Structure formats: structure tokens, C-alpha cells
Amino acid sequence: MIKNVLFAVTVAVGVNGCAVINADDTIAADSIAFENFNNQDDASPQRVQLMCHNQMPTEWNRPLQFEQGQHKLWVQATLRQRDVPASEREAYVLLEAELDGGKRYMLNRSIDDDTITVWVQERETGKQVSNAVSATLAFPSAHEQGLKSQRCKSGTV
């Protein structure tokens, strides 16, 4: 049974060209490493992350390695006020970027009142490599899960 599960996981990773990595792992020349933005230290915790993995919604928050090239990346931003019930607000954006192999990338953001702007940048240099997209932060809606599935199918990750 365990061999079958390990085989299935190995095949799934190989077919989709994605793998979860550690921050120190070597990046193949034809792959990129991608990290989410996660700030849990202040009074307003913020998380900006890839919303999809294998073109399905995910709560994944670890570095991911996938193929270089042109990508459409669905991103979910979540902000809340620490110790304030029902304060969570979300925004969703679609970023497009040409990601060069052998590099590490990360999501970043700026916030102005109820508007968040999100982009992809090189981790080491801070150079912006995607379009920057702004969206309004809003309280989560009940039908969002269905929309996430549709959005993920249109992305490349």
C-alpha cells in the first residue's frame, strides 16, 4: 500500500513538473523556486500566496519548484487584524511573468487602505519580474471556492 502511494506521488510530481523544496535546495537550470509572502509578526498578519498547485486550489505555503518560462499565476492575499474576530479580508489577482531558470522568486505586495497591489520579484535582487496588479480587499464570499477552482484551471501552476 505504501509503495503504491509513493509511486502515485512520484508520478504526479513528475507529470506536473512541480516539487516542494526546502529554501536551501539547489535549483535545476531549467526550473525556478517560488516562495510566498508571509508576515505573521505584527498586529495585521498578511499572507500573499499562490492560490493553486497542479491547477487546483490549495492552502500550500511552502517553497515550490517548477519549470521556467511564461506563467499565469493566481494569487490570493489574506489580511486580518490580530485578535479581532471576523476581520479577515481577501483579494485575488492573476499575475503574468516570464520566469528564468535557476532563480528564486517570491511574491510581494504594497497596501494602501483597502487596496493591495501584488507582484512577483526575484528573491535575491528584489527586481520586479511580473506585472503589478491591484485589487480591493474584501470580506470572503460564500461562493469563492467555486471561483477558485475555475481560476486555477486558467493558470499554469
N, C-alpha and C positions, 0 to 999 in steps of 0.2 A: 504494500500500500504506500509506504513512504517513498519507495523508488518511483512509483507512478506519479506521485505529487511532485517530486523533484524534477522528473522528466518534463512534466507539463509546465512547470515554472520556467525551466531552461528553454524549452521550445517557445513559450510566449515571449520571453525576453529577446531571444534570437530573432524571431519573426518580426517583432515590432521595433527592433533596433534601440531599445531603451534599457537602461540598467540603473539601479540605485547605487550610489557610490558614497564613499567617505570623502570628507573635504580634502584629505591629503592624497587621494588616489591619483595615479598618473592618468592623463587623458590621452586617448589614442589620437593620432594625427588627423583622422577623418571624423572625429567625434568632438562634442563640446560638453562641458559640465555646466549645469544650470542650478542656481540657488534662489530660493525665495527670500523675501524681506520679512523679518520677524522682530518686532520690538515689543517686548513684554515688560520693560523696565520702568516705565513712567505711569502716570495716572490715567493715560489714554492708550492702552495697548493697541498695537497696529500689526496687522498681518496682510501682506500682499503676496499672493502665491499663484502658481499655475493652477488653474481650475480643473485641468484634465490630465489624464495619464492613459495612454493607449486609447485615446479618443472617447474616454468615459469620465464622468465626474469623479473626483477623488478628494480626499482630505489630506493627501500626501503633503509632507512638509520637509522632506529630506533632499539633499542634492541628487540630481538626476543627470545621467549622461545619455545623450542621444546624438543622432547623425547631424553633421554640419549641413549648412545650406539655408535656403529660404524657408522661413517658418511663419505660420499664423498661430499665435499663442493666446488662448483665452485666459484672462487673469481675473481673479476675484480679490478685492480689497475688503477687509473687515476691520472696523474700528469700534471701540466701545469705551465707556467710562468705567474705570475700575470701581467696584463696589456699588454700581448703580444698576439695578435690575432693568431689563428690557431696554438697555441703551445701545445695543449693537446696531450698527448701520453698515450697509454693504454697497459696493459698486462693482460693475463688470465691464471690462474693456477687451477689445481684440487688438493685439499688437502684431505688427509685421516687422520681421528683422531678417537680415542676412547674417548668419552666424558662422564664423570661420572656425575650422577645425583646430584642435589643440589648445583652445582657450576656455576660460571660465567666465561665465556671465551671471548676472544677478538682476532681479527686479529692484526698482527704486521708485520713489514717489515724492510728491510735494502735496501739501494740503492747504487749502485756503477756504475757511469757513466750511461749507457743505460740499465743496468740490475737491476731488482728488485727481491728480494728474500722475499717470503711471508710464514708465518706460523701461527698456532693457539697457543695461550698460555692461561694459567689460568690468569684471571684478577688480582686477589689478590696477587699471588706469582710471576708472570712472568714466571713460568715454561712452557717450550715449550712442547706441547702435540700432535703435528702433525709432519708429515714430512715437511721439508722446501723445497720449490720449487722455482727455479729461472726461469725468463722469460725476454725476451728482450722487452723493452718499445718501442712501435711503434705508428705512427700516425694511427688513426682509419680508418678501411677499410669500403667500401660501403656495403659489404656483411656480415658484422659482426652480424647483428640482426638475420639472419637465423641460423648462427652458435651458437648464444646464446641459441636459442630455443632447438637445438639438444643437446647442452651440458647440459642444465638444466634437460632434461629428464633422463640423465645418473647419476645425483646426487641424494642425499637423502633428500634435503631440497628444 
